[in-house]
Amino acid sequence: MKVRARLALTTLAVLLPLMVAVGVFITGLRSRALEEGFVQYAHLTAVSARAACEVAPESWGGRSDAGLELYAYDAELRPSHPDAPALAPSLIAAMRADEPHASRVGEKYEVLVRTSSAGRCAYMLVLRLPSRPGAGPPIRLPALVAVVGSFLVLVVVLVLLGPIVRRIHRLRDEVRASAAAGYRREVTIGGDDELAELAAAFVESGREIARHVDAQERRERTLREFLANTTHDVMLPLTVLQGHLAALHARNEPRDTAILRAAMQEADYISSLVHNLEIAARLDAGEPEVVRDLVELSPVITRVIARHTSLARRREIELVYAVPAASPVIVGDLTLIEQAVSNLVQNAVLHNQPGGHVAVILELEDPRTFRIAIKDDGPGLSADELTRVLIRGERGGAARTRHPLGKGLGLAIARRVAATHDWRFELHPGEAGGLEVELFGAVTIPPNNTTDCTSPT
């Protein structure tokens, strides 16, 4: 419930009973005042009329032109007029107790007055007719005053609450704007009331949050720079090591071939792992780290195939690819895209068996949609493993395990790169066994010539 409505209901809940209580109190005071006034009036009337009553009490009395009824009673409280009403027991008891007068409210307002101690007109009964103006309980006017007064007070409260509610709305809007700006924009609500204190508390909290955010960003930036520098420093000697191993492997000395092949596989694995760690750090940093440039897809596929040709030959895997003669062009981050495709090709080669096949196909689904497919005829994965391998840190079963210490980054990174570029990523069993990974995305500049060219290893 809004503050204005809550305060209005609270005010109404407090004022209405109060005004009703005041009205009832005023009504009681007025009733008592009228009662006392009528008693005095009845006493004077009875005393002044006693002399006339004593002359002929049986015919004296009845209704007067003033709207009153007067009847006489003797010292024993017997009526003198034949139409005189019987006295109420409470009135009789009061007279027996030597009270000067007594009154009660029944069908009529009755006042019994003692005029003397003897005679046939010792007591006078004065009755006021209920039809007489002011005879009924005078409660309507105070009730009306209570209702109107409560309404007026409620209107005044609502009007006075207007500036407070506007300041609350302004405080809400400024807090939201500050949050949207990373708490670097301060709340400007001023004054010396509780709202100003609340705004000051928001300002102090925002400064503290901004300090934490800045410190976190500095730590993350430092970590990314350290990782980038480390990757660069590690890759240089690793590349040299791969070159030396390749040269040794080219000598084809039988006793060293198996050892060299294993060493080169480990070097390839370390190289891929370092690249994946760098890419994972960039993806974890978020959208600001992603570069958006025009990227030709055919050269990307060609470079990835060239990079993995030696690995495929050593593992006795046939690696083939097909790309359009005229490359489709997209908008994206070249490094991320090339690493994602490289991960998929490397997984297909590493998890295949000697004599297996890996095919990489780039084609157009239509003039505005490309498709990259990486197919292998390796062991494949179960339905449960197909779901788990897409999670960072999860890997397939023993049939497709690359290394006992592997981190399972390859497929997870490829999927994240696809999501970053708004591509569709699909992973499913291949028609000839193994796995088939497909990437679908939008083409920015369609090629003029889409003739396929296939390049075997």
N, C-alpha and C positions, 0 to 999 in steps of 0.2 A: 504494500500500500504506500502511496506517495506521502511525503511529509506533510504537504498541505492538507490532504484529506484526513490523515491521522490526527493532526492537531485540531482540525475542525471538529471531528467526531469527539475528541477528548474534551474540547471546550463545550460542546453541546451536552455531553454526558454529565459535565460538572454543573453547568449553568442551569439546565432545565430543572433538575430536582431542586436546586437552590431557589430558583424563581418560584417554583410551585410551593415550596415551604414558606417563602416570604408571603406568597398570596394567601396561603391558608392562615398564616399568623395574622395578617391584616384582616382577613375575614373574621377570625375569632375576636380580635379587638373591636371590630365594628359591631359584631353581634352583641358583645357584652355591653358596649356603649349604648346600643339601641335598647337592650334589655333594661339597663339601669334607668335610661331616660323614660321608658314606658312605665316602669314601676313608679317613678316619681310622679309622672303624669297621672297614673291611675290613683295614687294616694291623694293627690290634690283634688282630683275629681270626686273621689269617694267622700272626702271630708266636707267638701263644699255642697254636695248633694244630700247630706244626711238629714238636714232639717226638712227638706221637701219630702224625703222618703218617709219620715216619721208621721207625716200627716195621713198618708194613705199607702202604706207599704205594699198592700196586695195588688194595687194597680200601678204602682210606680216601677219604673225600670223598663227593660227591653232594649231594642235597637235604637240607637240615636242617629241623627243626621251625620255625625262625624265618623260613622263607620264603626262605632263601639257598641258594646252591649253591657248594660249595668243591671245587676240584680242584688237585692238585699237579703240578708240572713240575720236571724235573731241571735241572742247570746248562746243558744244551744246549737247554732249552725243549721237551724231549720230554715228553708226558703220561705220568703214572704210572698213572692210572685208565683202564680201557678205555672208559668213557663220557665222558671229558673231551673238550670241544670243541677244535677247532683254534684256535690263537691268531690273532687278526687281525694283519695285517702292521704296522699302526701300533703295536700293543702290543709286538711283537717288536722293532721299530726303537727304541722308547723304552728297552727293557731293554738292547739292544746299546749304547745310548748311556749306560749306567750310571745311568739314572734310578731312584730308589727305588720309584717306582710309576708306573703309567699307567692311563688310563681311556678308555672310549669308550661311546657310546650307540648300540646297534643294536636287535635284537629284544629284548635284555635290557641292563640297565646292567652293564657289565663293568669290574672293577678288577683289574689284575695287580700283585702286590706282590712285591718282592725280599725274601726272608727270610734268605738266606745266599749265600755264593759257591760252595758245593759241596753235594753230596748230591742225593738223589732228590726232595727237597722244597725245592729252592732257590727256587722261585717258587710262589706261591699265586694262583689265579684265583678271585675272589669275584664271583658273579653275583646281581643282585637281580631278582626276578621282577617283570614289569610289573603283575601283579595285586595286588602289595603296596600297601596304602594309602599315598598320597603319592608313588607311583612315577612316575605320569604328570606331564606338565607342569602345574603348579598355576596355570592361567590363568583358570579360571572365576570364582573369587572376585574378583580384581581387575577383571575385565571387568564383573561385576555391580556392583561398587562404583563403577566409572566411569559406568555408565548411570544408576544411582540418584543419584549425586552430581550429574550434569549435570541431571537432572530437577529435583532440589531447588533447584539454583542458578537454573534457569529460572523456577521458581515464585516464588522470592524476587525475581528481577528484575521479573517481571510485577507482583507486589504493590507493589514500590517505584515502578514506573512509573505506577501508578494516579493519584496526585496530579498528576504532570506532565501526563499525558494530559488530566485534567479541566481543568487550567489552560489547556492548548492549546485545548480545546473552548470554554471560556469566552472566551478571547481571540478565537476565530473568531466567536462569536455577538456579542460587543461591537463588533467591527470592522464586521460586517454592519449592526448597529443604527445605528452611527455613520454609515455610508454612506447608509442609508435616511433619516436625519435631516439630510442635507446636510452631514455632517461637523461639525455643531454640537454633537453629543453626544460627549463624550470617553470614551476607553477607560480603565477603572478598575483594570486588573490591576496589583498592587503587587508588592513583593519586591526582592531584590537580585541576581537571577540573570539569565541571558540572556533568559528570557521577559519579565521586567520591562523589560529594555532594548528588546526588540522592541515591547512595548506602548508604551513611551515614544516610540519612533520613529513608531509609528502615530499617536500623539497629536499629535506635531509636524507630521507630514504632513497630518493632518486639519485642523489649525489653518491651515496654509498654503493648503490647498484651499478651506476655508471663506472665507478672506480673498479669494481669487481669485473665488469665487462671488459674494460680497457686492459686490465691486468691479464685476463684470460686470453684476449686477442693477442696481446704481446707474447704471451707464452706460446700460443699456437703458431704465431708467425715465426718465432725463434725456432720452434721445433721443425716447422716446414723448411726453413732455410737450412737448418742443420742437416735434415734428411736429404735435401737437394745437394748440398755440398758433399755429404758423405757418399751419396750415390755417384756423384761425379768422380770423387777420389777413388772409389772402389772399382768403378767401371773401367778406368784407364788401365790399371795393372791386370784386371780380369780379361780385357780385350787382348792385351799382349799375351797373356797366358793361353788364351784360346788359339791365338796364332801359332805359338810354339807347339802346342799340342797337335794342331792340324798339320804342321810341318813334320813332326815326328810320325804322325799317322800315315803321311804320304810315303814314307820310306818302306812301309809295309813289311816290317820285320816281324816274323811270326811270333816270336816269343814275347814281344811287347804289344801286339795288336790288341788283345783283350783288355790289358791294363790301360792303354791309351784311350780305347773306346770308352771305358768306364770313367776315366778322368775327364774326357771331353763332355760326356753327358752331365757330369757333376758341374763342370764349368758352365755349360748351357743352362742348367737348372739354377745355379746361383745368379747368373745374369738375368734370367727371367724373374726370379724372386726379387732382386733389387729393383728392377723396373716396376714390378707390381706394387712394391711398397711405396715407391714414389707416387705412382698413380693413385693408390689408395689414400695417401695423405692429401693429394689435390682434391679428390672427390669428397673426403671428409671435411675439407675446408669450405665446401659449398659453392654456390653459383658464381661468386666473384672470381674464383680461380679458373673458371672455364672460359677458354678463348673462343670467340665466334669469328671464323674466317671462312672463305670459300675453299672447299676441299674437293680435289678430283679423286674419285674412288678407285679408278683403274690403277693408277700408280701406287696407291696404298696396297692393293692386293698384290701387285707385282713385287713390291719391296718385301712384303711379308713372306711371300713364296721364296724369294731369293734368300732371305735370312734363314729359312728352315730347310732349304734344299740339302745342305750338308748333313744336318741332323737326320733327315729322312733317309738319305743314302746309307748313313752308318747303321741305321736300324732296319735297313732293307725294306723301306716303305716307299711305295710309288706315290708321289705327290704331284698332282696335276691341278690346273686351274683354268678358268675361262672368264674372260672379261670382254666387254664391248670394245670395238675398235675406237669408238669415240666415247670418252669417259663421261658419265653423268657427274654433275657438280652439285654438292650440297653445302650447307652452312654448318660448321661444327668445329670442334677442337681436334686438329690433326693428330696431336700426340696421343690424346685419349682414344681416338678412333683406331689408330694404328696399333696401339697396345692391346685394345680389346680384340681385334681380329687376330693379332699375333698370339694372344692367349688361347683363343679357340683353335687355331691351327696347331699350336704346340701341343695342346691337350690331345687333339686327334692323332698326332704323330706318336707322342710318348705313350699313349694308352693303347696303341694298336700292336699287332703281333707281326713278326717278320713275315714278309710276303703280303702284307696288307696294303690297303689303298686309302688315300685321303684325297678328296676333291673339294676345291674351293671355287664357287661359282658366283659371279656378279652379273645380274641381269635386271632388266626392267620389267616390272609387273604391268605397268602402263606408263605413259609418258611422264607421269608425275610421281611414280613410286618405284623405288629400287628394292632389290632382294639380294642379300648375301647369304649363301648357304655353304656350310662346312660339313661335309659328310665323311664318315669313316666306316669301315667294316670290322671294327674291333669287337671286344667282348660285350660292350653295351652295359646298361645299368638296369636294375630292377625299377619297378614303379615307385617304390619308396625312396630309392636313391635318386631318382630323377627330381624329386621334390627337395631332398636335402642338399644336393650339391649346389643349388643356387643360393644357399645361405653362406655368408662369409664364415670361414673357419670349418665348414663341413666338406667332406670329401667322399668319393665313391668307395665301393667295396674293394676287396683284395684284387679283383681282376683288372681294376683301372687305377690302382695305387701307384703313384709315381715315386714317392719317397716317404719313408716312415716319419719324417719330421716335417712334411709339407703342411702349409697353412691353409690350403684350399682357397686361395685368393682369385685364381684365374677366371672361373666362370662367374663368381660373384662380381668381380670388377667388370667383366663384359656386360653383365646384366645392368649394372649401375650406369655404365657409359651409355647403354641403349636408352635407359630411362632419362638420363640427363639430356639426350638429344631428341626425346619424344619418339623413339623408335619402338617397334614391337619386337619382343624377344620371345622366340619359341624354341623349346628343347624337347625332342621326342625320338623314339627309336627309329633307326633308318630302315629303308625297305630291304636292304641286303644285310641287315644286322648292324651292330654298332650304334652310333648316335648321329643325329642330324640336328645342327643348330642353325636357325634362320633369323636374320635381322631384316626388318622391313622399315623403311623410312621415306620421307618426302624428298623429292629431287628439286633443287632450286633452279638449275639450268639443265634441261634435258639434252642428251647428245644428239648430233645430227645423223650419226651412223651407228647402228647397234649390232653390227656384224660381230659374232663371237669369234675369239681366237683362243685355241686351247694350247697350253704349253706344258708338256710333260717334263718330269725331272730327268 
